[in-house]
Amino acid sequence: MYFLRQLKKAKLPVQMMVQFYTAIIESILTSSITVWYAGATVRDRHRLQRIVRSAEKGRMTTKRRLITDSYRVVKRERRGGKREKSPTPPPTPEQIANAARLEDLEKLKQFDLDWRFGPCTGISRLQRWERAQVHGLNPPEEIKELLLQSEHDPELRDSLWREYPF
């Protein structure tokens, strides 16, 4: 409204002030209403309506509706009432095995990232575990068991940095 008052003080024709209001103020408010309206408080909405009404009094617009009418918040009722969720099918043996493998891989990655057991570049996870054991760093036994079970799987056997030389 500040700019409209300045234009009015400069004795600009009403048509130009209406054009300014429509092009600048109203277009900004209505184009971004979907972003800010949901988070606006009741106080914010009343302030907005006060601005729109004062512009109407200054004959900036002929519209006699609320600016918030262009964005209605309506909760619609579902036609069939509440829908019951269908039960999820039990996981297949493949899915169970895959989930267990991913869980094991995550544990091994955490072992790779744990700096307490020394560097892991250029050696296998089992070699790193054994080196940590020799130096008295107490690596987890669970990791050794995982590594012994998966000696033939390169993804589980080798560390994250297996391809990086010393």
MARBA-3410 file (N, C-alpha, C, O; in Angstrom, 1 decimal):
166
0.8,-1.2,0.0,0.0,0.0,0.0,0.9,1.3,0.0,0.4,2.3,-0.4 ~ 2.1,1.1,0.5,3.0,2.3,0.5,3.2,2.9,-0.9,3.1,4.1,-1.1 ~ 3.4,2.0,-1.9,3.6,2.5,-3.2,2.4,3.1,-3.8,2.5,4.1,-4.6 ~ 1.2,2.6,-3.5,0.0,3.2,-4.0,-0.2,4.6,-3.4,-0.6,5.5,-4.1 ~ 0.1,4.7,-2.1,0.0,6.1,-1.5,1.0,7.0,-2.2,0.7,8.2,-2.4
2.2,6.6,-2.5,3.2,7.4,-3.1,2.7,7.8,-4.5,2.9,9.0,-4.9 ~ 2.1,6.9,-5.2,1.6,7.2,-6.5,0.4,8.2,-6.4,0.2,9.1,-7.3 ~ -0.4,8.1,-5.4,-1.5,9.0,-5.2,-1.0,10.4,-4.9,-1.6,11.4,-5.3 ~ 0.0,10.5,-4.0,0.6,11.8,-3.7,1.2,12.4,-5.0,1.2,13.7,-5.1 ~ 1.7,11.6,-5.9,2.3,12.2,-7.1,1.2,12.5,-8.1,1.5,12.9,-9.2
-0.1,12.4,-7.7,-1.3,12.7,-8.5,-1.3,12.0,-9.9,-1.6,12.5,-10.9 ~ -0.9,10.7,-9.8,-1.0,9.8,-10.9,-2.5,9.5,-11.2,-3.3,9.4,-10.3 ~ -2.8,9.4,-12.5,-4.2,9.0,-12.8,-4.7,7.7,-12.2,-3.8,6.8,-12.0 ~ -5.9,7.6,-11.8,-6.5,6.5,-11.2,-6.2,5.2,-12.0,-6.0,4.1,-11.5 ~ -6.4,5.4,-13.3,-6.2,4.2,-14.2,-4.8,3.6,-14.1,-4.7,2.4,-14.1
-3.8,4.4,-14.0,-2.4,3.9,-13.8,-2.2,3.3,-12.4,-1.5,2.3,-12.3 ~ -2.9,3.8,-11.4,-2.8,3.2,-10.1,-3.5,1.8,-10.1,-3.0,0.9,-9.4 ~ -4.6,1.7,-10.7,-5.3,0.5,-10.8,-4.4,-0.5,-11.6,-4.3,-1.7,-11.2 ~ -3.8,-0.1,-12.6,-2.9,-1.0,-13.4,-1.7,-1.4,-12.5,-1.4,-2.6,-12.6 ~ -1.2,-0.5,-11.7,-0.1,-0.9,-10.8,-0.5,-1.9,-9.8,0.1,-2.9,-9.6
-1.7,-1.7,-9.2,-2.2,-2.6,-8.2,-2.5,-4.0,-8.8,-2.1,-5.0,-8.2 ~ -3.1,-4.0,-10.0,-3.4,-5.3,-10.6,-2.2,-6.0,-11.0,-2.0,-7.2,-10.8 ~ -1.2,-5.3,-11.6,0.0,-5.9,-12.2,0.9,-6.4,-11.1,1.6,-7.4,-11.2 ~ 1.1,-5.6,-10.1,2.1,-5.9,-9.1,1.6,-6.5,-7.8,1.9,-7.7,-7.6 ~ 0.8,-5.8,-7.1,0.3,-6.3,-5.8,-0.6,-7.5,-5.9,-0.3,-8.5,-5.3
-1.7,-7.3,-6.6,-2.7,-8.4,-6.7,-2.1,-9.7,-7.4,-2.4,-10.8,-7.0 ~ -1.3,-9.5,-8.4,-0.7,-10.7,-9.1,0.2,-11.4,-8.2,0.3,-12.7,-8.2 ~ 1.0,-10.7,-7.4,1.9,-11.4,-6.5,1.1,-12.2,-5.4,1.4,-13.3,-5.1 ~ 0.1,-11.5,-4.9,-0.7,-12.2,-3.8,-1.4,-13.4,-4.4,-1.4,-14.5,-3.7 ~ -2.0,-13.3,-5.5,-2.8,-14.4,-6.0,-1.9,-15.5,-6.6,-2.3,-16.7,-6.6
-0.8,-15.2,-7.2,0.1,-16.2,-7.8,0.8,-17.1,-6.8,1.1,-18.2,-7.0 ~ 1.1,-16.5,-5.6,1.8,-17.3,-4.6,0.9,-17.7,-3.5,1.4,-18.1,-2.4 ~ -0.4,-17.6,-3.6,-1.3,-17.9,-2.5,-1.3,-19.4,-2.2,-1.4,-19.7,-1.0 ~ -1.0,-20.3,-3.1,-0.9,-21.7,-2.8,0.3,-22.0,-1.9,0.2,-23.0,-1.2 ~ 1.3,-21.2,-1.9,2.5,-21.4,-1.1,2.2,-20.9,0.3,2.5,-21.7,1.3
1.7,-19.7,0.5,1.7,-19.1,1.8,0.4,-19.3,2.5,0.3,-19.2,3.7 ~ -0.7,-19.5,1.8,-2.0,-19.5,2.5,-2.2,-20.6,3.5,-2.8,-20.3,4.6 ~ -1.7,-21.8,3.2,-1.9,-22.9,4.2,-1.2,-22.6,5.5,-1.6,-23.1,6.6 ~ -0.1,-21.9,5.5,0.6,-21.6,6.7,0.3,-20.3,7.3,0.8,-19.9,8.4 ~ -0.7,-19.5,6.7,-1.0,-18.2,7.2,-1.9,-18.4,8.5,-2.8,-19.3,8.5
-1.7,-17.5,9.4,-2.6,-17.5,10.6,-3.8,-16.7,10.3,-3.9,-16.1,9.3 ~ -4.8,-16.8,11.2,-6.0,-16.0,11.1,-5.7,-14.5,11.0,-6.3,-13.8,10.3 ~ -4.7,-14.1,11.9,-4.3,-12.7,11.9,-3.7,-12.3,10.6,-4.0,-11.2,10.1 ~ -2.9,-13.1,10.0,-2.4,-12.8,8.6,-3.5,-12.7,7.6,-3.4,-11.8,6.8 ~ -4.5,-13.5,7.6,-5.6,-13.4,6.7,-6.4,-12.2,6.9,-6.8,-11.6,5.9
-6.6,-11.8,8.1,-7.3,-10.5,8.4,-6.5,-9.3,7.9,-7.1,-8.4,7.3 ~ -5.2,-9.3,8.1,-4.4,-8.2,7.6,-4.4,-8.2,6.0,-4.5,-7.1,5.5 ~ -4.4,-9.3,5.4,-4.5,-9.3,3.9,-5.8,-8.8,3.5,-5.9,-8.0,2.5 ~ -6.9,-9.2,4.1,-8.2,-8.6,3.7,-8.3,-7.1,4.0,-8.9,-6.4,3.2 ~ -7.6,-6.6,5.0,-7.6,-5.2,5.3,-6.9,-4.5,4.1,-7.4,-3.4,3.7
-5.9,-5.0,3.6,-5.1,-4.4,2.5,-6.0,-4.4,1.2,-6.1,-3.4,0.5 ~ -6.7,-5.5,1.0,-7.5,-5.6,-0.2,-8.7,-4.6,-0.1,-9.0,-4.0,-1.1 ~ -9.3,-4.5,1.1,-10.4,-3.6,1.3,-10.0,-2.1,1.1,-10.7,-1.3,0.5 ~ -8.8,-1.8,1.6,-8.3,-0.4,1.5,-8.0,-0.1,0.0,-8.2,1.0,-0.4 ~ -7.6,-1.1,-0.8,-7.4,-0.9,-2.2,-8.7,-0.7,-2.9,-8.8,0.0,-3.8
-9.7,-1.5,-2.4,-11.1,-1.3,-3.0,-11.6,0.1,-2.7,-12.3,0.7,-3.6 ~ -11.4,0.6,-1.5,-11.9,1.9,-1.2,-11.2,3.0,-2.1,-11.8,4.0,-2.4 ~ -9.9,2.7,-2.4,-9.2,3.7,-3.2,-9.5,3.4,-4.7,-8.9,4.0,-5.6 ~ -10.5,2.6,-5.0,-11.0,2.3,-6.3,-9.9,1.6,-7.2,-9.8,1.9,-8.4 ~ -9.1,0.8,-6.5,-8.0,0.1,-7.2,-8.6,-1.1,-7.9,-8.1,-1.5,-9.0
-9.7,-1.6,-7.4,-10.2,-2.8,-8.0,-11.8,-2.7,-7.8,-12.3,-2.1,-6.9 ~ -12.4,-3.4,-8.7,-13.9,-3.4,-8.7,-14.3,-4.7,-8.1,-15.5,-5.0,-7.9 ~ -13.4,-5.6,-7.8,-13.8,-6.9,-7.3,-14.3,-6.8,-5.9,-13.8,-6.0,-5.1 ~ -15.4,-7.5,-5.6,-15.9,-7.5,-4.2,-15.9,-8.8,-3.6,-16.9,-9.2,-3.0 ~ -14.9,-9.5,-3.8,-14.7,-10.9,-3.2,-13.4,-10.9,-2.4,-12.6,-10.1,-2.6
-13.3,-11.9,-1.6,-12.1,-12.1,-0.8,-11.0,-12.6,-1.7,-11.2,-13.4,-2.6 ~ -9.8,-12.1,-1.5,-8.7,-12.6,-2.2,-8.4,-14.1,-2.0,-7.9,-14.8,-2.8 ~ -8.7,-14.5,-0.8,-8.5,-15.9,-0.4,-9.5,-16.8,-1.0,-9.4,-18.0,-1.0 ~ -10.6,-16.3,-1.7,-11.5,-17.1,-2.4,-10.9,-17.8,-3.6,-11.4,-18.8,-4.0 ~ -9.8,-17.3,-4.1,-9.2,-17.9,-5.2,-8.4,-19.2,-4.8,-8.0,-19.9,-5.7
-8.3,-19.4,-3.5,-7.6,-20.6,-3.0,-8.4,-21.1,-1.9,-8.3,-20.7,-0.7 ~ -9.3,-22.1,-2.2,-10.1,-22.6,-1.1,-9.5,-23.9,-0.5,-8.9,-24.7,-1.2 ~ -9.6,-24.0,0.8,-9.1,-25.2,1.5,-10.4,-26.0,1.8,-11.2,-25.6,2.6 ~ -10.5,-27.1,1.0,-11.7,-27.9,1.2,-11.3,-29.3,1.5,-10.5,-29.9,0.8 ~ -11.9,-29.9,2.5,-11.6,-31.3,2.8,-12.8,-32.1,2.2,-13.9,-31.9,2.5
-12.4,-33.0,1.3,-13.5,-33.8,0.7,-13.6,-35.1,1.4,-12.7,-35.7,1.9 ~ -14.8,-35.5,1.4,-15.1,-36.8,2.1,-15.0,-37.9,1.0,-15.3,-37.7,-0.1 ~ -14.4,-39.0,1.4,-14.3,-40.1,0.5,-15.7,-40.7,0.2,-16.5,-40.7,1.0 ~ -15.8,-41.1,-1.1,-17.1,-41.6,-1.5,-17.5,-42.9,-0.8,-18.7,-43.0,-0.4 ~ -16.6,-43.8,-0.7,-17.0,-45.1,-0.1,-16.7,-45.2,1.3,-16.7,-46.2,1.9
-16.5,-44.0,2.0,-16.1,-44.1,3.4,-14.7,-44.5,3.5,-13.9,-44.4,2.6 ~ -14.3,-44.9,4.7,-12.9,-45.3,4.9,-12.7,-46.7,4.2,-13.5,-47.6,4.3 ~ -11.6,-46.7,3.5,-11.2,-48.0,2.9,-10.3,-48.8,3.8,-9.5,-48.3,4.5 ~ -10.6,-50.1,3.8,-9.7,-50.9,4.6,-8.5,-51.3,3.8,-8.6,-51.6,2.6 ~ -7.4,-51.3,4.5,-6.2,-51.6,3.8,-6.1,-53.1,3.6,-6.5,-53.9,4.5
-5.6,-53.5,2.4,-5.5,-54.9,2.1,-4.2,-55.4,2.9,-3.2,-54.6,2.9 ~ -4.3,-56.6,3.4,-3.1,-57.0,4.1,-1.9,-57.2,3.2,-2.1,-57.7,2.0 ~ -0.7,-56.9,3.7,0.5,-57.1,2.8,0.8,-58.5,2.8,0.7,-59.2,3.8 ~ 1.2,-59.0,1.6,1.5,-60.4,1.5,2.8,-60.7,2.3,3.6,-59.9,2.5 ~ 2.9,-61.9,2.8,4.1,-62.3,3.6,5.3,-62.2,2.6,5.2,-62.5,1.4
6.5,-61.9,3.2,7.7,-61.8,2.3,8.1,-63.2,1.8,7.9,-64.2,2.4 ~ 8.6,-63.2,0.6,9.1,-64.4,-0.1,10.4,-64.8,0.5,11.1,-63.9,1.1 ~ 10.8,-66.0,0.4,12.2,-66.4,0.9,13.3,-65.6,0.3,14.3,-65.3,0.9 ~ 13.1,-65.2,-1.0,14.1,-64.4,-1.7,14.2,-63.0,-1.0,15.3,-62.5,-0.8 ~ 13.1,-62.4,-0.7,13.1,-61.1,0.0,13.7,-61.2,1.4,14.4,-60.3,1.8
13.4,-62.3,2.1,14.0,-62.4,3.4,15.5,-62.6,3.3,16.3,-62.0,4.1 ~ 16.0,-63.4,2.4,17.4,-63.6,2.2,18.1,-62.3,1.7,19.2,-61.9,2.2 ~ 17.4,-61.5,0.9,18.0,-60.3,0.4,18.1,-59.2,1.5,19.1,-58.5,1.6 ~ 17.1,-59.2,2.4,17.1,-58.3,3.5,18.2,-58.6,4.5,18.9,-57.8,5.0 ~ 18.4,-59.9,4.7,19.5,-60.4,5.6,20.8,-60.0,5.0,21.7,-59.6,5.7
21.0,-60.2,3.7,22.2,-59.9,3.1,22.5,-58.4,3.2,23.7,-58.0,3.5 ~ 21.5,-57.5,2.9,21.7,-56.1,3.0,22.1,-55.7,4.5,22.9,-54.8,4.7 ~ 21.5,-56.3,5.4,21.8,-56.0,6.8,23.2,-56.4,7.1,23.9,-55.7,7.8 ~ 23.7,-57.6,6.6,25.1,-58.0,6.8,26.0,-57.1,6.1,27.1,-56.7,6.7 ~ 25.7,-56.6,4.9,26.5,-55.7,4.2,26.7,-54.4,4.9,27.7,-53.8,5.0
25.6,-53.9,5.5,25.6,-52.7,6.3,26.5,-52.8,7.5,27.3,-51.9,7.8 ~ 26.4,-53.9,8.2,27.3,-54.2,9.3,28.8,-54.1,8.9,29.6,-53.6,9.6 ~ 29.1,-54.8,7.8,30.5,-54.8,7.3,30.9,-53.4,6.8,32.1,-53.1,7.0 ~ 30.0,-52.6,6.3,30.4,-51.3,5.9,30.7,-50.4,7.1,31.7,-49.6,7.1 ~ 29.9,-50.6,8.2,30.2,-49.9,9.4,31.6,-50.3,10.0,32.3,-49.5,10.5
31.9,-51.6,9.8,33.2,-52.1,10.3,34.3,-51.4,9.5,35.4,-51.0,10.0 ~ 34.1,-51.2,8.1,35.1,-50.5,7.3,35.3,-49.1,7.7,36.4,-48.5,7.7 ~ 34.2,-48.4,8.1,34.2,-47.0,8.5,34.7,-46.8,9.9,35.0,-45.6,10.3 ~ 34.9,-47.8,10.7,35.3,-47.7,12.1,36.8,-47.5,12.1,37.5,-48.5,11.8 ~ 37.3,-46.4,12.4,38.8,-46.1,12.4,39.6,-46.8,13.5,40.8,-46.9,13.4
38.9,-47.3,14.5,39.6,-47.9,15.6,40.3,-49.2,15.2,41.3,-49.6,15.9 ~ 39.9,-49.8,14.1,40.6,-51.1,13.7,41.6,-50.9,12.7,42.1,-51.9,12.1 ~ 42.1,-49.7,12.5,43.2,-49.4,11.5,42.7,-49.3,10.1,41.5,-49.4,9.8 ~ 43.6,-48.9,9.2,43.3,-48.7,7.8,42.8,-50.0,7.1,43.2,-51.1,7.5 ~ 42.0,-49.8,6.1,41.5,-51.0,5.4,41.8,-51.0,3.9,41.2,-51.7,3.1
42.7,-50.1,3.5,42.9,-49.9,2.1,43.9,-51.1,1.6,44.9,-51.3,2.2 ~ 43.5,-51.7,0.5,44.3,-52.7,-0.1,44.3,-54.1,0.5,45.0,-55.0,0.1 ~ 43.5,-54.3,1.6,43.4,-55.6,2.2,41.9,-56.0,2.3,41.0,-55.2,2.3 ~ 41.7,-57.3,2.6,40.3,-57.8,2.7,39.8,-57.4,4.1,40.6,-57.1,5.0 ~ 38.5,-57.6,4.3,38.0,-57.3,5.6,38.5,-58.3,6.7,38.7,-58.0,7.8
38.6,-59.6,6.2,39.1,-60.6,7.2,40.5,-60.3,7.6,40.9,-60.5,8.8 ~ 41.4,-59.9,6.6,42.8,-59.6,7.0,42.8,-58.4,8.0,43.6,-58.4,8.9 ~ 41.9,-57.4,7.7,41.9,-56.3,8.6,41.4,-56.7,10.0,42.0,-56.3,11.0 ~ 40.4,-57.6,10.1,39.9,-58.1,11.4,41.0,-58.8,12.1,41.2,-58.6,13.3 ~ 41.7,-59.7,11.4,42.8,-60.4,12.0,43.9,-59.5,12.5,44.5,-59.7,13.6
44.3,-58.5,11.7,45.3,-57.6,12.1,44.9,-56.8,13.4,45.7,-56.6,14.3 ~ 43.6,-56.4,13.4,43.1,-55.7,14.6,43.2,-56.6,15.8,43.5,-56.2,16.9 ~ 42.9,-57.9,15.6,42.9,-58.9,16.7,44.3,-59.1,17.3,44.6,-59.1,18.5 ~ 45.3,-59.2,16.3,46.7,-59.3,16.7,47.2,-58.1,17.6,47.9,-58.3,18.5 ~ 46.7,-56.9,17.2,47.1,-55.7,17.9,46.3,-55.4,19.1,46.5,-54.4,19.8
45.4,-56.3,19.5,44.6,-56.2,20.7,43.6,-55.1,20.6,43.2,-54.5,21.7 ~ 43.0,-54.9,19.5,42.0,-53.8,19.3,40.6,-54.4,19.5,39.6,-53.6,19.4 ~ 40.4,-55.6,19.7,39.1,-56.3,20.0,38.0,-56.0,19.0,37.0,-55.4,19.3 ~ 38.3,-56.5,17.7,37.2,-56.3,16.7,36.0,-57.2,17.1,36.2,-58.2,17.7 ~ 34.8,-56.9,16.6,33.6,-57.7,17.0,33.7,-59.1,16.4,34.1,-59.3,15.2
33.4,-60.1,17.2,33.3,-61.5,16.7,32.3,-61.7,15.7,32.4,-62.5,14.8 ~ 31.2,-60.9,15.8,30.1,-61.1,14.8,30.6,-60.8,13.4,30.2,-61.4,12.4 ~ 31.5,-59.8,13.3,32.1,-59.5,11.9,32.9,-60.7,11.4,32.8,-61.0,10.2 ~ 33.7,-61.3,12.3,34.5,-62.5,11.8,33.6,-63.6,11.4,33.9,-64.2,10.4 ~ 32.5,-63.8,12.1,31.6,-64.9,11.7,31.0,-64.6,10.3,30.8,-65.5,9.5
30.6,-63.3,10.1,30.0,-62.9,8.8,31.0,-63.1,7.7,30.7,-63.6,6.6 ~ 32.3,-62.8,8.0,33.3,-62.9,7.0,33.7,-64.3,6.7,33.9,-64.7,5.5 ~ 33.6,-65.2,7.7,33.9,-66.6,7.4,32.8,-67.3,6.6,33.0,-68.2,5.9 ~ 31.6,-66.8,6.8,30.4,-67.4,6.1,30.4,-66.9,4.7,29.9,-67.6,3.8 ~ 31.0,-65.8,4.4,30.9,-65.2,3.0,32.3,-65.1,2.4,32.5,-64.0,1.7
33.1,-66.0,2.5,34.5,-66.0,2.0,34.5,-65.9,0.5,35.4,-65.3,-0.1 ~ 33.5,-66.4,-0.2,33.4,-66.5,-1.7,32.7,-65.4,-2.3,32.7,-65.3,-3.5 ~ 32.1,-64.5,-1.5,31.3,-63.4,-2.1,32.2,-62.1,-2.0,32.5,-61.6,-0.9 ~ 32.7,-61.6,-3.2,33.6,-60.5,-3.1,33.0,-59.2,-2.5,33.7,-58.4,-2.0 ~ 31.7,-59.0,-2.7,31.1,-57.8,-2.1,31.1,-57.8,-0.6,31.3,-56.7,0.0
31.0,-59.0,0.0,31.1,-59.1,1.4,32.5,-59.3,1.9,32.8,-58.9,3.1 ~ 33.3,-59.9,1.1,34.7,-60.2,1.5,35.6,-59.0,1.5,36.4,-58.7,2.4 ~ 35.5,-58.2,0.5,36.4,-57.0,0.3,35.8,-55.7,0.9,34.6,-55.6,1.0 ~ 36.7,-54.9,1.3,36.3,-53.6,2.0,35.8,-52.6,0.9,35.9,-52.8,-0.3 ~ 35.3,-51.5,1.5,34.7,-50.5,0.6,35.8,-49.9,-0.3,35.6,-49.5,-1.4
37.1,-49.9,0.2,38.2,-49.3,-0.6,39.1,-50.3,-1.2,40.3,-50.1,-1.2 ~ 38.5,-51.4,-1.6,39.3,-52.5,-2.2,40.1,-52.1,-3.4,41.1,-52.7,-3.7 ~ 39.6,-51.2,-4.2,40.2,-50.9,-5.5,41.2,-49.8,-5.3,41.9,-49.4,-6.3 ~ 41.4,-49.2,-4.2,42.4,-48.1,-4.0,43.7,-48.7,-3.5,43.8,-49.5,-2.5 ~ 44.8,-48.4,-4.3,46.1,-48.9,-3.8,46.6,-48.2,-2.6,46.0,-47.1,-2.2
47.7,-48.7,-2.0,48.3,-48.0,-0.9,48.6,-46.6,-1.2,49.2,-45.9,-0.3
END
